Amino acid sequence: MLRGLVAVLSIALTVFALADCVQTEDDKIRGIPKWAWIVLIVLLPWVGPITWLVVGKDRTGPAPKRPQRRGPSAPDEDPDFLRKLDEDIRRERRERGQNGSGEGPADPDTPRS
C-alpha cells in the first residue's frame, strides 16, 4: 500500500513539474535549456522534479495585478467622511449645551459630579 502511494506521488510530482516546465517561457528558465530540464525531470524521479521546482524557474517576476480601487476602502479612511462626522459631533454637543435639558454634561467624556 505504501509503495503504491509513493509511486502515485512520484508520478504526480513528475507530471506537475513537467507541465510547469513545458509551459514556462524560455526567458524565465534558469541554468540549463528547457529540453535538458525536461530530460532531467523525466529520467530522475523525485530529484528532477524537485530540482526544477526549486531552482529551474525564475519566480521573481512581478506579482499578478489586482484591480486597483479608487479612493478609500472604508469610511474611517475617508478624510471627508471623518471631517463631516467630527462637525456633526461638535454641532450635536453645542445643541445639547444650549438646550440646557439637564441630562448631563454637554461632553459625554466629562465625568459627572
N, C-alpha and C positions, 0 to 999 in steps of 0.2 A: 504494500500500500504506500509506504513512504517513498520507495523508489519511483513509483508511478507519479506521485506528487512532485518529486524533484524533476522528473523528466518533463512533466507538463509545464512547470515553472521555467525550466531552461528553454523550452520551445517558445513559450510566451515572451520571455525576455528577448530571445533572438529575433522573433518576428517584430516586436516593438522597435528594437534598435535598428533593424534592417529597414523598416518602413520610415523611421525618422531619418536615417542616413540617406535613403533614396530621395526623400522629399526636401532635403536641405539644399539650399543654393550653394553653388561651388565656392563663392567668396566667403562663406561662413564656416567652411571646413578647415580645421587646423591640422597641422602635422603632415599627413600623407594624403595622396589623391583619393577621390571618392571611391574609385574602383578598388583600391587597396583596403580601404575601410570595409567595403562590402565583403571582400575575401576574408578579412580578419574576423568580421562578425560571424560569418557562416562557418568558418573552419575551426574557430576556437570557442567552443561553448563556454559560457559564463565570462571568460576573460575578454573576448572580443566585444560582446555587447556592453559589458560594464565599462570597459576602456572607452568605447565610443561615447557612452552617456556622460562619462566624467571629463574626458579631455578632447574628444573628437570634434565637438561643435562649439563655435563661438556663441555663447549665450549672453553676451554683454550688450546686445543691441538695445535700442530704445524700447521702453515699455509700451504695451499696447495703449493706444489712445482711448481715453474715456471721454464721453461727452462732457463738455465744459458748461457749467451753469453760469448764467449771468446774474450778478447781484448776490445778496446774502442768501444763505441757505436756511436760516432760521430767523424768527423775529428778533431774538436777542442779539443778532449780529448786524441788524439794520440800524444805522445811526439815526435815520429819520424817524423810525418807529420808536426808538428809545427816547429821542428828544420830545416827541409828542406825548409819550407816556409820562415823562417827567413833568411836562407842562400840565397835563391832566391831574396828576397827583398834587402839584402845588396849588392849582386852582381849587380843587376839592378841599384841601386843607384851609385855604383862605375862606371859602364859603362856610365851612364848619365854624371857624373862628368868628365870623361876622354874625352868624345866626344866634350865637350865644345860647344854644339849646341846653347846655349844662350836661351834655353826655360825656364829658371828659375833656381832656386837653385836645387842642387842635392837632397836635403832633402825636400820633399813636405810639411813637417810640419813647415819648417822655413818660416817665413813671408817674402814677397818681400819688397825691399827698395824703 
